[in-house]
Amino acid sequence: MALMRTANPALNAKTFEGVVGRTGMVGMMTVEGTVNKTGILLLCVVATAAWTWSRFARAENPAEVVPYILIGAIGGFLAALLTIFKKDWSPVTSPIYGLLEGMMLGGISAFYEMQFQGIVIQAVLLTLGVTCALLFAYRSKIIQATENFKLGVFAATGGTALIYVIGWIMNIFGAGVPYIHESGAIGIGFSLFVVVIASLNLVLDFDFIEQGAAQGAPKFMEWYAAFGLMVTLIWLYLEMLRLLSKLRSRR
């Protein structure tokens, strides 16, 4: 099997080990099938996000929505771990992940919208626009997922994750990484960098899905691949929100 490198923790070089060739009577993974499964997961996310948003709109105290955000974040994380370690459960665990992440995103989005009116639709449109543009660039070979490209994105993603982990640990002790979360030039530059890295991860995900279909992965891997793509899309959307909020704060 050719090496398939991706920074997405759900889609890595060992994802298809042990599943390629296990098609049996259930068919093989296809790109079209993965696209359909991704659409279903998007509907799951939107459904629960709209529900949490409506709870936020009706609440007299916005803090009442915080428990739903926590349930979505923690539950989504656990569902993601279960999906990663039990790939053949992904037809069930992937929709659960989408529903839980939607709860979290709906609450977070509502808080951002309360501070900056119109920011959510801007973030959604930018996320969709970037995704479509990169898909077109990938399919037309404008961007090719070469090994050097994959290695560069992998390294940049790992560095970004390390910065976030360090920041999280420092926050526990009442400190934080200076500047990157502020609306100054450094903070905006950092957010823009992270948006670019998250966007480039989409190219790796597209390539990984195409490689999985070409290698004859079993049908359930369409759900797993769609789940991996959703991980990147959700990350990209959240980073878009952060970047836009910093830009709006400077007005």
N, C-alpha and C positions, 0 to 999 in steps of 0.2 A: 504493500500500500504506500502510495506517495505521501510524504509529510504534508499535513495540512495545518499550518500554524494560524492561530487566531487568538486575540487577547480576550475574547469573550470567555468567561469561566464556564459557561454552559456548552460552548462549542470549541473544544480544543483538539489537539492532535490525536488524542486517544478516544475520542467520542465514539467513533464507529468500530473500534476494536471489539470483537466478540459479537457484533450484530450484523456485519456485512455477510450476506449469504444466507441469513436466517429468514428467507422470504416465505418458505412453506407454501401454503395455499392462500395467503393473505395479500399477495402482490408486493410490488416494490415501491420504494419512495420515488416521487417525481417532484420536479420543481413546481408544476402547476398545483399538485396536491398540497405542497407546503404553503403556497400563496393562499390557497383556500383556507387552510388551517390558521394562517396568520390573520386573515380577515375575521374568523370566528373569535380568536383571542382579542382582537381589537374591539369587537362588539361587547365582549365580556368586560373589558376595561371601561369602555364608555358607559355601559349600563350602570355599574356600581359607582363610577365617578359621578354620574348625574344624580344618583341617589344620595351620595354624601353631600354633594353640592346643594341639593334641595334641603337637606337637614340643616346645613349651615345657614341657608337663606331664611329658614323658619325659626332658627334658634335665637332667643333673646340674648344669650351670651355665646359668642363664637367659640369659647373654650369648650362648650359642650360637644363639639365635633372632634376634639383632640383624641378621645378614646377610640374613635373609628379610624383615625389616622394611625394610631399605635397598633390596633388590631390588624389593619391592612399591611403595615410595614413588617411587623413581626411574623404574622401569618404568611405573608407573601415570601419572606425570607425562608421560612421553614418549608413551604411548598416548593420553592426553588431548589433547596437542598435535596428534598425527596425526589424531585424530577431528575436532578443530575445523577443521583446514585441509583435510581430505579427507572431507567429510561423506558422500559416497556410499560410502565405505569403512566407515561406522559399523556395518553389520550384522556386520562382523568385528572391528573395533577396539573397539567398545563392550563386548562380552563379555570381550575381553582386558583392557580397563581394569578391569572388575569383578573378574576373577580376580586381577589384580595388587594392586588396592586391598584385596581380601580378605586377602591375605598380610600386608599392612601392618597392617590393622585387627586381625587375629587376634593378632599379636605385641604390639601396643600394648595391646589389651584385656587380654591375659594379665598384662602388667606391672602394670596398674592393679588387676586382680583380686588379684594377689599382695599388694598393699599394703592394699586395702580390699575385703574379701570381700563379694560380692553387688553390687558397684558396676556391673558390666557389664549384668546383667539389668535393673537400675534404669535405666541409660542407654538401653538398647534399648526398654524399655517407654515411657519418657518421649518418646523420638524418635517411636515409632509413634503414641503418644497425641497429640502435638502435630501430627503430620502429618494424622491423621484429623480432628482438631478443626478445623484450618485448611481442609482440603478441604471439610468440611461448611459452614464459615462462608463459603467462597468460592462453593460451589454454591448456597447459600441466599441469597446476596447480602448477608449480614451484613457481610462485608468486600468492598469493590469495588476493583479495581485501577485507580483513576483515575490520570490523569497526575501529579497532585500526590503521590499515594501512591507511585507508581513513582519519582518524582524523589527523594522523601525516603529511601526504602529504598536507592536507588542511591547517594546521597551518604553515608549512614551506613555502607554496606558498603565504599565506597571509603576512608572514614576509618579503619575498622577494619583494612582490608588495609594501609594506610599505617603504622599503629601496629605491626603485626606485622612488616612489612619493616624498619622502624627498629629494632625489638627484635632482629631477626635480625642486622642489621649491627652493632649494639652488642655482641651476644654474641661476634661474631668478634674484637672487640677487648677481650674480657674484661669487658665491662660489661653493661648491660641496662636496660630500662625499669623504673623502680622501682614497687613495690607491685602492679602489675596481675597478676603471676604468683604473688603470695603469698596466704595464706588469710585475710588481714585483710578489713575491711569494703570497702576500695577494690578489692581483688582479686576478691572475690565479686561486688561491684557491676558490675565490668567484665565478668566472665564472664556474668553474668545479662543484661547489655546485649547481648553478642555472641550469646547464645542467642536473644534476641528478634529481632535483626536476621537471623540465619540462618533463623529460623522464618518471618519475613515474606517472605524470598526465595522460600519455597515458594509463596506466593500469586502472586508474579510468574511463577514457573515454570508453575503451573496455567493462568494466563491466557495465557501465551505458547503453551503446547501447544494450548489451545482455539483461539487465533487462527490458529495454523499449520494446524490441521485445517480451519478455516473457509475458509482461503485456498487450499485444494487442493494442499498440498505433496505431493510424491511419497512412495510407501510407505516408502522407506528412511529418511525423516525421522522415522518412529516410533522407530527405533533411536537416532537422534541426539537426539531430544527426551528419550527415556528416559535416555540418558547424561547429559544436562544436569541432569535431575532427580536422578540419583544423585550428582552432584557436590555438590548442596545437601544431600542427605540424609546423606552421609558427613561433610560439614562440621558439620552439626547434631549428629550423634552424637558426634563428637570434642569439640565444645564442651560437650555434656552431661557427658561424662566429666570434663572439666576442672572444670566447675562443681561436680559432685558430690564430686570429690576434695577441693576446697577446703572444702566444707561438712563432709565427714567428718574433715578434718584439724583442725577446731576442736573436736572432741569430746574 
